[in-house]
Amino acid sequence: MYVGGSVISSVEFHKNMSLVIFMSKCPLTCRYCHNVELLEDNTEKSFEEIKQEIDSSSDFLDAIVISGGEPLLQTDAVIEILSYVRKIGLKTKLDTSGIYPDKIEELLSLNLLDYVSLDVKAPFAKYKKITGSNVGSKVKKSMKLINNDPNVHLEIRTTFVPTLHTLKDIHNLVDEIEGDVYTIQQFRNKNVLDPALEKVEVPNPHYLKKLAKDIKDSFDGEVRLKTAEFGEEKIK
């Protein structure tokens, strides 16, 4: 399996100490992608190596997070890892773009997920402009599948990029989504796929907080904001 690295984190799975495993490769070309090094990474690890890494940290872990890249390009590897995580009694979380609804359906049928962070990158009709691929309908299907499973907590996340998104985009997007949590993430202009975005100013956290407050009543769930300045905060 292609694995670009891992890290221990207290923030990637809310209120859980987690080992985050970053699976390499992604078919999308989101201009603001900040995990660029994973897109073509060919570092290989065996399941036994991943298992050893999990075991060596399991005494102080609550959960394992599978992130990327797009983890579901390597569905068999993800199933192998999460099946082991289930066996040893840790919680599971998947970070995904949602472009493979059939693979998400498979993971749900195997009862391998406790939490999913679904990156909804724009209003569904605007996906091709943002990602380079017209996959909005697939992401929408994935969202519905996850919401239909009462045992899985769904967080929807959008990275707000000033030159790619408008305030209207976020208002429109909120009308199209459903989940337990909606998180607006602050764009970072370092290590992005499109060098032109390095010149785009990082959005002011107070501006983003106002946006989050403005859309709060339109979303039937919790709204959060994640910025470099203030970390992750619940919008009240």
N, C-alpha and C positions, 0 to 999 in steps of 0.2 A: 504494500500500500504506500501511496505517496503522502508523506507527512512533513510539513514544513517546520514544525516545532511545537512546543508546549510551554505553558506557564501556569503557575499557581495564582489564583485570583479570588478576591473576596467580593468582586463587583459584577462579574459576568453572569452569575446566577443569584438573583436577589436574595440576600440573607443566608447564602450558602458558600462555604469555602469549597472552591472547585479546582480541579485540574482541567485546563482548557487545552484541547488537542486541535491543532490547526491542520486540517487536511488541505493539500495543495490542489491546484487546478480550478479553473472556472471558465465556463463558456461565454459569459457576459463580458462586455467591455465598458463597464460604467466608468465614465471619465474621471470621477472623483474617488475611485477605488483607492484605499490607503493600505491595502495588503498586496500591493503590486508584486512584491517578491514571491508571492505564492502562486501567481498565475501560471508560470512556466517552470516551477520548481520540480526537480526530478529526484529529490531526496527520498529514498525508500527505507521503510522500517517494516519489520515483521510484526505479526500480531504478538508474538512472544516478547518482543522488545516493548511494545505498548503495554502489554499485561504486566511486565516487570515494573514499568514506570508507575502504573496505577497502584500496584501492590506496595511499592516502596513508600508511597505517600498516603495510603488509604486510612491510616490510623487518625489522621487529622483532616480528612476530606469528608464533605457531605455529598458531593456530586461530581460528575464528569460532564464537561461541556464539549460537544463536537462542533467545531467551527471551521472557517475556511478563509479563502476559497469557497467553493461550493461542495460541501461534503457528499452530497448525494450523487456526484459523479462516480463515487466509490461506494455504492450502496452495500455491496457484500461486506466490505471492510467495516462500514458503520454498523451493520447488523451484528457482526462478530464482536466488535468492541462493546456495543450497548447490551448485548446478551450477557457478556461477562459481567458488566457493571450491575445489571439486574441480579445476577447470581450472587454477588458479594454484598448486595443490599444498599448500594449507593443510588442517589437520585440521578436522573438523566436530563440533559438539555441539548437541543439541536438548534444551531444557527443556520438558517437557510434562506435562499432567495425565493424559494417556492416555485421554481420553474419546472419541477418534476412532481406533479401531483400524484401520479401513479406510484412513485417511490415513497412518498409520504404516506399514502394509503397503506402500503405494505408495512411500514414501520408501525403505524397505528394498529393494524390488525395483529401485529406481534406483541402489542402492549409494551413497547420499548421506550416510550416517551412520557416524561412528566411535564416538560416545559418546552415550548418552541418559541424562538425569536424569529419572526418572519420579516424580512426586509422588503417592505413595500416602498419602492423607490420613487413612485410618482402616481398620479391618477392613472388608472389602468389604460386609458386611451392614449396616454402620453409616453408609454414605456419605450417605444422604439427610439425616441429622441434622447432619452436618458441613458438607456442601456445598450443601444445598438441592435436590440432584438425585440420583435413584436410579440412579447410573451405575457402581456398583462392578463389575458384570459386564463392562462395556466396558473398564475399567481392567485388570482381570484378563486379558482377552483380549489387550490391548496388551502386557502384561508377557510373556505366553507367546510372542507373535510376535517380540519383541525377543530373548528368550532363545534362540529357534530360529535366530537368525543368529549364527554363530560369529565374525563379523567386527565385531560391535558390542558395546561394553562397556556394561553396564547398571548404573547406580546408582539405587537406590530411596531416596526421601527422605520423611521424615515430620516435620512441625513439631508438637512436643508442646505442647499448650495445656492447662494444668492443669484448667480448668473444662469442657473438651470431651473430653479423653482421660483414661483411667485407666491405671494400670500394667497391668492385665489386658488393656486394649485393645492395648497395644504387644506384649505376649506373644502374644496371639491373632493379631495382624497378622503377626508374624515367622513364625508357623506357616503362613501363607497365601502368603508371597512367596518369590521366587527371583530372584537376581541376583548380580552380581559384588561389589557394595558396598551396604550399608545404612547410611544416615546419619540420625541423629536430630538435628533442628535445634531450637534454643532459640526458643520463642515470644518475639516482641517486641511490647510493648503500645502502640507508637506508630504512628500513621497506619494504623489498622486499619479494616476495613469496618464492623464493629459497634462503635459507641462504648462500649458496655457493657464490652467487653474491655479498654478503656484502664485500667480499675480492677483488672484481674487482675494479680497479681504475676508478674513474669518468673520462670520456674523457676530454682532454684539450680543452677549448673553442676555442683556436686558430686553433687547429687541425680540429675541427668541422666546423669552418668558412671557412677554405681552402676547405674542402669537399663540403660545400654548394656552394662556388664559382665555384668549378669544375663542378658541375651538373647543374648550373644555365641555361646554354645555351641549355641543353637537355630538359628542362621543359618549356612548353608554358604557363607560368603564373608567379606569384610572388613567390620568394623563401625567406623563413624566417628561422631564427635560434633562438632557445630558450635555454638559459643557465642560471645557477644560478649566474654566475659572471656578465653578461651583460644584463640579461633580454631578451626581444624579440627584434630582430633587423631584418630589411629588408636587404637582400643581394643585393648589387649594383654591 
